[in-house]
Structures are given as structure tokens and as C-alpha cells.
């Protein structure tokens, strides 16, 4: 499958030029021209890499970068910053906030493509080192901390993600609230066992949004498990 690139660039002519060269090199490409649209687009498009302009309307590229990296499920998403701001301090600021590479305008399209390929090569090597964990129609990418059901991306908070991962790694085993609490939460955090119930409800709601079979089993007086024989 061709890698998917999200291009965030407000100058239409530059955006179309980038898309042209990406398509010529067998990349799938989607264009976004406004900072407000980036995070919602990531949710639905799920890109393999983002080419992000610094100077975009409403939210700056740097602020978009920060918001992306604040989300645990996107922290490994590679980003190439493309911008006319090429001062040394600007580059340092970009790298400190998680950008993977930096290319100043004006740029040579062949160099842009070379950098995209280099970033993706590094990313794919990382991905190949970790397996995709699956249970029935649920899959988890542990490297990128993404979870899916029937190819639908699950919008899970860090705690719900960790609970789902723990259940799938230990499927068909029943765990008490206290055991789940000790496994998922830090030991120095004071959390009531009933908090587990709240996060299980949230996890169930997201897993079963479209009326799918509920694989999370509640065992009275014992706890929870994930099981396909319910």
C-alpha cells in the first residue's frame, strides 16, 4: 500500500506542486490549507507522514506541531517542517518540539522527495520491529499507539488504550479491578478501584459505537476480561 502524506500548506500553487511530485513518486497525498483542519484530518485520514508549513492561517505550524505531539497516539507520527523561516533558532525550536526534518523554502522538489523517503524508511524500520496485535476484528499498532476496529480508528484516551492493550495481551483471563489498577496506573497515584469501571465504560462505548459485539466481559465479584466466547 502506498504511503499516505498529509500536506499542510496555505499557498495553493506550492501545495499543488508538492502533490504533483508526491504522486509521481507513488505517494498518496491529501492537501490541507488551514491550521484548524489539521487534527480533524489526521483523525480520518491517518497519514504516514505530514509535510507541515510553519506559516499557515489561524494556527501556526509550530502550534499545530505541539498539539499533534501532545497526543500519545500521534507522538511517533513523522513530521517534515517546510517553511521560509530558516533562522537557526527557528530550526532548533522545531526540533525541540518533535519535528523530524526541516526544509527551507524555496526548495528543490527532488530534495523534498528524498527527505520524505528517508523519513519513511526510518519510520518503517521502527514499525517492522513491533508486531501488530490483533483480537478478532480489533487491532493495535503498539508502535504508533493506534487502535482500530474493522479499520475504524478508535478514539481512545491513554488509559483506555492501555487497558485494551493489556486485555488483548492477556485475553480470556479475568482480572480484578485492583489488579488492573496496579497494572495500568502508576503506583504513586491515588486512584479508587471504581475508577476502573469508568474507563471500562468509555472503552466499551468506543469499541461498540456501531453496534459491534461486546468482547469485554464483566465477571460478577471477580472483574473483567476480553473474550470472544460471550
VORO-888846 format. One record per residue (C-alpha): z negated, y, x negated; residue number from 1. Coordinates in pm, 1 decimal, padded with zeros to 6 digits. Example, Ala and Ser with C-alpha at 12.3 -4.5 7.8 and 13.67 -1.06 7.14 Angstrom:
BEGIN
NODE        Z        Y        X   k
NODE -00780.0 -00450.0 -01230.0   1
NODE -00714.0 -00106.0 -01367.0   2
This chain:
BEGIN
NODE        Z        Y        X   k
NODE  00000.0  00000.0  00000.0   1
NODE  00091.8  00347.8 -00130.3   2
NODE -00196.0  00572.8 -00233.5   3
NODE -00277.7  00848.4  00015.4   4
NODE -00305.5  01204.0 -00118.4   5
NODE -00456.1  01493.6  00076.6   6
NODE -00315.4  01827.6 -00045.8   7
NODE -00524.1  02134.8  00037.9   8
NODE -00304.9  02436.8 -00036.6   9
NODE -00256.2  02752.1  00173.3  10
NODE  00073.0  02859.7  00014.6  11
NODE  00323.1  02662.4  00219.8  12
NODE  00600.3  02669.9 -00043.3  13
NODE  00367.4  02526.6 -00309.9  14
NODE  00228.9  02267.9 -00068.7  15
NODE  00578.1  02151.4  00023.3  16
NODE  00676.9  02135.7 -00345.3  17
NODE  00375.8  01915.0 -00420.1  18
NODE  00453.3  01692.8 -00121.6  19
NODE  00816.1  01656.9 -00232.0  20
NODE  00719.2  01533.4 -00578.3  21
NODE  00441.3  01307.6 -00448.6  22
NODE  00681.8  01145.7 -00201.0  23
NODE  00939.7  01097.0 -00476.6  24
NODE  00674.1  00904.0 -00668.4  25
NODE  00594.0  00681.3 -00368.2  26
NODE  00270.5  00853.0 -00268.3  27
NODE  00182.5  00913.6  00094.8  28
NODE  00091.4  01278.4  00146.0  29
NODE -00076.6  01496.6  00408.8  30
NODE -00094.9  01877.9  00388.5  31
NODE -00387.4  02096.2  00494.6  32
NODE -00378.4  02476.4  00464.1  33
NODE -00730.3  02579.6  00567.5  34
NODE -01073.5  02504.3  00422.1  35
NODE -01223.3  02441.9  00767.5  36
NODE -00986.9  02149.5  00825.3  37
NODE -01063.1  01952.0  00509.8  38
NODE -01370.7  01747.7  00606.5  39
NODE -01243.3  01652.0  00955.7  40
NODE -00912.3  01546.4  00797.3  41
NODE -01088.0  01330.9  00537.1  42
NODE -01272.1  01152.2  00820.3  43
NODE -00947.9  01049.6  00990.9  44
NODE -00700.2  01024.8  00702.3  45
NODE -00930.2  00863.4  00439.6  46
NODE -00736.8  00975.3  00128.4  47
NODE -00743.8  00807.1 -00211.7  48
NODE -00732.4  01144.2 -00386.9  49
NODE -00749.1  01514.5 -00297.2  50
NODE -00547.8  01792.7 -00461.5  51
NODE -00758.8  02098.0 -00382.9  52
NODE -00663.7  02463.3 -00426.6  53
NODE -00951.8  02695.2 -00516.3  54
NODE -00831.9  02997.5 -00315.8  55
NODE -00792.5  02881.6  00044.6  56
NODE -00877.4  03057.4  00374.0  57
NODE -01220.9  03050.6  00543.9  58
NODE -01397.1  02819.5  00298.1  59
NODE -01320.6  02837.1 -00073.1  60
NODE -01202.1  02527.1 -00255.3  61
NODE -01523.6  02527.9 -00458.2  62
NODE -01735.9  02528.8 -00141.5  63
NODE -01520.3  02251.6  00006.6  64
NODE -01573.6  02053.3 -00314.2  65
NODE -01951.3  02096.3 -00285.8  66
NODE -01953.3  01986.6  00079.0  67
NODE -01746.9  01677.5  00001.5  68
NODE -01974.5  01572.9 -00283.9  69
NODE -02285.7  01625.8 -00070.0  70
NODE -02177.2  01334.1  00147.9  71
NODE -02272.8  00999.5 -00004.3  72
NODE -01966.0  00824.0  00136.3  73
NODE -01732.7  01069.3 -00043.6  74
NODE -01916.9  01113.1 -00370.9  75
NODE -01668.0  00887.7 -00554.5  76
NODE -01359.9  01042.6 -00388.6  77
NODE -01148.7  01181.9 -00678.4  78
NODE -01050.2  01548.7 -00665.5  79
NODE -00793.9  01738.6 -00871.7  80
NODE -00852.4  02114.1 -00860.3  81
NODE -00528.0  02311.2 -00860.4  82
NODE -00572.7  02687.8 -00894.9  83
NODE -00479.8  03018.1 -01054.7  84
NODE -00845.8  03062.2 -01157.5  85
NODE -00815.2  02928.4 -01509.7  86
NODE -01102.6  03101.5 -01689.8  87
NODE -01318.3  02867.6 -01895.6  88
NODE -01624.2  02940.0 -01679.7  89
NODE -01430.3  02852.3 -01362.4  90
NODE -01332.9  02517.3 -01511.4  91
NODE -01691.8  02444.7 -01610.9  92
NODE -01807.4  02533.4 -01258.6  93
NODE -01551.8  02295.5 -01111.0  94
NODE -01650.6  02006.2 -01337.7  95
NODE -02022.0  02067.8 -01277.5  96
NODE -01961.1  02027.1 -00904.0  97
NODE -01775.9  01696.5 -00935.9  98
NODE -01406.0  01775.0 -00983.8  99
NODE -01222.6  01500.5 -01176.9 100
NODE -00947.3  01711.4 -01329.6 101
NODE -00829.6  02070.5 -01335.4 102
NODE -00472.1  02202.7 -01343.2 103
NODE -00395.1  02575.1 -01357.8 104
NODE -00112.0  02749.4 -01173.9 105
NODE  00173.1  02785.0 -01241.5 106
NODE  00208.7  02414.8 -01310.7 107
NODE  00485.7  02172.9 -01400.9 108
NODE  00529.9  01915.1 -01120.3 109
NODE  00572.6  01630.4 -01368.6 110
NODE  00234.1  01715.2 -01524.1 111
NODE  00071.3  01720.3 -01181.6 112
NODE  00211.1  01375.1 -01103.0 113
NODE  00096.3  01243.2 -01442.0 114
NODE -00256.5  01368.1 -01378.5 115
NODE -00262.1  01219.8 -01027.7 116
NODE -00152.9  00881.4 -01164.8 117
NODE -00414.1  00895.4 -01442.4 118
NODE -00697.3  00974.0 -01198.7 119
NODE -00590.9  00698.6 -00958.7 120
NODE -00562.2  00448.4 -01242.4 121
NODE -00922.5  00520.4 -01343.1 122
NODE -01036.8  00500.9 -00981.1 123
NODE -00857.5  00172.9 -00912.1 124
NODE -01013.7  00014.3 -01220.6 125
NODE -01354.7  00107.0 -01080.0 126
NODE -01267.5 -00034.3 -00738.5 127
NODE -01143.8 -00361.6 -00887.3 128
NODE -01486.4 -00418.0 -01040.5 129
NODE -01654.9 -00439.5 -00699.6 130
NODE -01572.8 -00668.5 -00409.9 131
NODE -01511.5 -00562.1 -00054.3 132
NODE -01793.8 -00709.7  00152.2 133
NODE -01694.6 -00842.3  00494.2 134
NODE -01863.6 -00985.2  00801.2 135
NODE -01638.7 -01073.1  01095.1 136
NODE -01443.5 -00750.9  01169.8 137
NODE -01684.3 -00530.3  00970.3 138
NODE -01604.4 -00442.6  00609.0 139
NODE -01790.9 -00238.5  00348.9 140
NODE -01649.1 -00076.8  00037.3 141
NODE -01958.9 -00064.7 -00181.8 142
NODE -01784.9  00142.3 -00448.4 143
NODE -01690.0  00428.7 -00217.4 144
NODE -01978.2  00366.1  00026.3 145
NODE -01748.6  00339.3  00326.1 146
NODE -01781.4  00102.4  00619.0 147
NODE -01516.6  00003.7  00875.0 148
NODE -01488.7 -00197.5  01194.4 149
NODE -01139.9 -00310.6  01293.1 150
NODE -01007.3 -00047.1  01048.3 151
NODE -01208.9  00222.6  01229.1 152
NODE -01416.1  00422.4  00982.2 153
NODE -01783.6  00410.3  01072.5 154
NODE -01964.4  00743.4  01058.5 155
NODE -02295.0  00623.6  00917.3 156
NODE -02574.6  00816.1  00755.2 157
NODE -02702.2  00687.9  00417.7 158
NODE -02988.4  00494.7  00579.0 159
NODE -02770.8  00324.8  00843.0 160
NODE -02516.7  00237.7  00571.4 161
NODE -02788.5  00080.9  00354.5 162
NODE -02927.5 -00119.5  00647.7 163
NODE -02581.4 -00252.3  00738.9 164
NODE -02512.0 -00344.8  00376.5 165
NODE -02848.4 -00521.4  00348.3 166
NODE -02789.2 -00716.3  00671.1 167
NODE -02440.7 -00830.1  00569.3 168
NODE -02561.1 -00932.3  00223.7 169
NODE -02830.6 -01139.7  00397.4 170
NODE -02653.9 -01244.1  00718.2 171
NODE -02822.1 -01478.8  00966.3 172
NODE -03164.4 -01414.3  00812.3 173
NODE -03431.8 -01242.8  01019.5 174
NODE -03628.3 -00960.6  00857.4 175
NODE -03935.4 -00784.2  00988.3 176
NODE -03948.0 -00407.0  01025.5 177
NODE -04192.6 -00390.7  00734.6 178
NODE -03961.9 -00591.4  00508.8 179
NODE -03661.3 -00371.7  00596.9 180
NODE -03875.2 -00064.0  00539.1 181
NODE -03971.8 -00179.7  00190.6 182
NODE -03612.8 -00269.4  00103.9 183
NODE -03437.8  00043.5  00233.7 184
NODE -03685.8  00327.2  00189.4 185
NODE -03840.5  00447.0 -00136.7 186
NODE -04192.1  00312.2 -00188.5 187
NODE -04339.9  00660.9 -00223.8 188
NODE -04209.4  00772.5  00117.0 189
NODE -04449.1  00751.3  00411.6 190
NODE -04240.9  00609.8  00698.9 191
NODE -04362.2  00431.3  01011.4 192
NODE -04219.5  00081.8  01078.9 193
NODE -04090.7  00203.4  01417.3 194
NODE -03856.1  00436.1  01226.5 195
NODE -03652.8  00123.9  01154.2 196
NODE -03588.6  00087.6  01528.8 197
NODE -03443.4  00440.1  01544.9 198
NODE -03196.9  00371.7  01264.2 199
NODE -03103.1  00032.3  01408.8 200
NODE -03018.5  00201.4  01739.7 201
NODE -02799.7  00455.2  01560.5 202
NODE -02628.6  00178.1  01365.4 203
NODE -02566.3 -00025.7  01680.4 204
NODE -02424.7  00277.2  01862.9 205
NODE -02172.4  00348.3  01587.1 206
NODE -02080.3 -00017.4  01533.8 207
NODE -02018.9 -00077.1  01903.0 208
NODE -01864.1  00256.5  02006.8 209
NODE -01557.1  00088.3  02155.3 210
NODE -01746.3 -00189.4  02331.0 211
NODE -01725.8 -00436.0  02043.5 212
NODE -01951.1 -00741.4  02022.7 213
NODE -02301.8 -00653.7  01907.2 214
NODE -02376.4 -00862.6  01599.1 215
NODE -02721.2 -00715.0  01535.6 216
NODE -02979.2 -00949.7  01682.3 217
NODE -03327.2 -00839.2  01785.2 218
NODE -03576.6 -01121.6  01746.0 219
NODE -03886.4 -01054.7  01952.2 220
NODE -04204.8 -01021.7  01744.1 221
NODE -04003.7 -01104.8  01431.2 222
NODE -03748.2 -00832.3  01351.3 223
NODE -03372.2 -00803.2  01312.3 224
NODE -03075.2 -00987.7  01169.6 225
NODE -02696.8 -00975.1  01176.0 226
NODE -02547.7 -01289.5  01322.3 227
NODE -02213.6 -01395.0  01473.6 228
NODE -02377.7 -01663.8  01685.9 229
NODE -02534.7 -01447.9  01956.5 230
